Amino acid sequence: MAASVSGRTPLMAGNWKMNLNHLEAIAHVQKLAFALADKDYEAVEVAVLPPFTDLRSVQTLVDGDKLKIKYGSQDISAQDSGAYTGEISGPMLAKLKCTYVAIGHSERRQYHNENDEICNAKVKAAYKHGLTPILCVGEGLDIRKAGQQVQYTLNQLDGALKDLPAEQAESIVIAYEPVWAIGTGEVATPEDAQEVCGAIRGKLAELYDQELADKVRIQYGGSVKSGNVAAIMAQPDVDGALIGGAALDADEFVKIVRFRDQ
Ligand SMILES: O=C[C@H](O)COP(=O)(O)O
């Protein structure tokens, strides 16, 4: 897989949220696999984050057809096992050969009251079981209007990475998702994305060191589409995108993966 000038391979991840059942998931991944060619995977890492109920089907397809698409879950329990009704554990996700797990998505923070402490425990649970976290951070509209987006987002980062050793932190993926841009069609400008993604890299250098910070991939998320992805990806500290709505359309997702062609 080829890396960019930065040395970081871009990661395009489709977060399906609560969409597509397991049969639709198979059809969708087959469509992606048919459209994507070796040259796409050489330039970009491609991943999907389906609902839990789809993961076994996606695993069977990816394994059986030896697909290069990676997959992961949208959440993980901080616990390994036990009386936690409705939760899905790290060992279960590892058994399904998930590569990634999204942690702290703003919808989890908003609807399930997940705070930085919970995100921190989930990040540690992911590493404990060999899963790579995609840690989501980002400010709401009120914070943005107050001009506090950088400080707010860095505080979330700081909290979620508490006591995380460098050997783990160096492989984490951070997704900067301004909440006001999620599912609204209101995309942050490339400069808005760079401001916070650059600050995230700076914070990683402060918490660890510059070498580690330069390895970490930082995605932008929030109304990413084929028409705006190239300008966002042109920013020096943006190494991919976490795509919601547009990832549900296979043709559109493939165009996003091929952002270089635009
Ligand atoms: O995880 C993905 C983000 O929440 C972005 O969603 P969106 O592309 O539908 O705005």
Ligand as a Chemical Component Dictionary entry (heavy atoms), coordinates in Angstrom:
data_LIG
# 
_chem_comp.id                   LIG 
_chem_comp.type                 NON-POLYMER 
_chem_comp.pdbx_formal_charge   0 
_chem_comp.three_letter_code    LIG 
# 
loop_
_chem_comp_atom.comp_id 
_chem_comp_atom.atom_id 
_chem_comp_atom.alt_atom_id 
_chem_comp_atom.type_symbol 
_chem_comp_atom.charge 
_chem_comp_atom.model_Cartn_x 
_chem_comp_atom.model_Cartn_y 
_chem_comp_atom.model_Cartn_z 
_chem_comp_atom.pdbx_ordinal 
LIG O1 O1 O 0 -19.168 8.925  11.068 1  
LIG C1 C1 C 0 -19.511 9.666  10.143 2  
LIG C2 C2 C 0 -19.927 11.015 10.406 3  
LIG O2 O2 O 0 -20.802 11.103 11.468 4  
LIG C3 C3 C 0 -20.310 11.814 9.211  5  
LIG O3 O3 O 0 -21.613 11.554 8.775  6  
LIG P1 P1 P 0 -22.105 12.256 7.429  7  
LIG O4 O4 O 0 -21.074 11.957 6.384  8  
LIG O5 O5 O 0 -23.428 11.638 7.118  9  
LIG O6 O6 O 0 -22.184 13.735 7.703  10 
# 
loop_
_chem_comp_bond.comp_id 
_chem_comp_bond.atom_id_1 
_chem_comp_bond.atom_id_2 
_chem_comp_bond.value_order 
_chem_comp_bond.pdbx_ordinal 
LIG O1 C1 DOUB 1 
LIG C1 C2 SING 2 
LIG C2 O2 SING 3 
LIG C2 C3 SING 4 
LIG C3 O3 SING 5 
LIG O3 P1 SING 6 
LIG P1 O4 DOUB 7 
LIG P1 O5 SING 8 
LIG P1 O6 SING 9 
# 
